[in-house]
């Protein structure tokens, strides 16, 4: 009876411990012991629990102290934040809000009509908006784009945000500016599959366009170049996603103390990891969260069925085989799946990929001596992020 009473008391003391096996073994032991033995065992358990509480409390206090220190550091002007860590100590742009430039409203209205017009495709079923939906940050949420007659494109659709900030377009950079890019999907056989001259003729012969064209150009028809300018002018109106990150980084410019209070502890720690240990800013920096450059991440599938030679398709330079443009991370959670081939649909998966230093495929026998076999960028290195750090980084990426 005394044993049962002591067991009851002990149960109350250890019922909340997270060490389930320890708790169960202690209960079984107590049921077999005499009263004196039970008391001695209870003392031992007490000291073990006290030690656990002490260790847990120390960890919590250390974590809290670290978070408080981070809040202080990030409450300062950005130039006084902890220095950004990048591979090879590359100098990068500060994080900043993505701002829209001035827009010609009349030209933009013409561009809007063109952007949503399916008659710019061969069979009148596909428009620019088919692959660039506003609710998806002007992307389409598919692994690869789907064009006319359900044809599947070669790559994932890139988001159209900040067109005036980019210095190249498409994953392979084949368009140097937005004006060049605007018309390419129309003539692409996997997208809209229509000769540009026919597209232009359809627009100029459509009476619903006349008022728009006259208002902008004071004439009854337009050229292909003018059509491209109109589409880009409308694309300039696409806002940066209204996310917590945009609100935070905008506020950082004016009142960093107030800005840091907008992030919870996990998001703040994730921001710090993004800027430091994870070295994300090596390629993702500035207003676009992109360096606008081209890199080999190892996902080229060189010599295999799913091979994609990347930038080489445009430049024909062997050094460009397997290179793809760094995408923007803005609106990240709304633009899944990710990568040029849409291979990732989970943020933890991407982080694990980069935590290992990217993909480093080895050439098979057939390509063993191939001098053109792509080598993964030296900018990608194993990061050694812990599970907690990876989870915190995910929390930050979710708010971009």
ABEGO torsion letter per residue (X at the ends): XAAAAAAAAAAAAAAABABAAAAAAAAAAAAABBAAAAAAAAAAAAAAAAAAAAAAAAAAAAAAAAAAAAAAAAABBAAABBBBBBBGGBBBBBBBBBBBBBBBAAAAAAAAAAAABAAABAAGABBAAAABBAAAGGBAGBABBBBBGGBBBABBBBBBBGAAABABBEAAGABABAAAAAAAAAABAABAGBBAAAAAAAAAABAAAAAAAAAAAGBABBBAAAAAAAAAAAAAABBBBBBAAAAAAAAAAABAAAAAAABBAAAAAAAAAAABAAGAAAABBEAAGBAGBBBBAGAAGBGBAABBAEAAAAAGBAAABGBBBBBBABGAAAAOBBEAAGABABAAAAAAAAAAGEBBBBBBAAAAABAABBBBBAABBBAGBBAAAAAAAAAAAAAX
